[in-house]
Amino acid sequence: MLGWTPESVKTWVRWMQFLDRWGYITACLSFLLVGMLVFGHSWVAYVQSVEKAFLPATITLLNDLLFVIILLELFRTVLGFLQSDRIRLEPFLHVGIIASVRRILTAGAEFSHQDSVPEEIFRHYLLDMTLHVVVILVLMIALYLHRKSDPPIEPVFHK
């Protein structure tokens, strides 16, 4: 293999494993940092705009907080992988459920502020909401079945 020795291949593999681990660590820290920044920015924006328009400001805050929860779920997923070297399905189901709920809330908020809605756009809205409700139900069933079939994993590091 063009001068490659088993020792040099092992050295390269160890080096790539080291970089892979640090890639996960930096991604994990990035999810946490971005979540904290979005959380802080959301509350500052809410305080600045709540007096002018309470309902839109509150809905925007709720949307942002659900986004923060998604980021924290991704953080916990990567952290769990770093602890056990195994990617778990459950956090992705949580993220999907939260993302669908977030979409339902934001779309509902957008429609509540419109004076008149054309019939075709309203049908599209209903189809979108129905799809998200179905997604939530399917993910909840998948979460239930996953919890029934998969024994809990003990993390390497305990709290």
ABEGO torsion letter per residue (X at the ends): XGGBBAAAAAAAAAAAAAAAAAAAAAAAAAAAAAAAAAAAAAAAAAAAAAAABAAAAAAAAAAAAAAAAAAAAAAAAAAAAAAAGBBBAAAAAAAAAAAAAAAAAAAAAAAAABABBBAAAAAAAAAAAAAAAAAAAAAAAAAAAAAAABBBBBBABBX
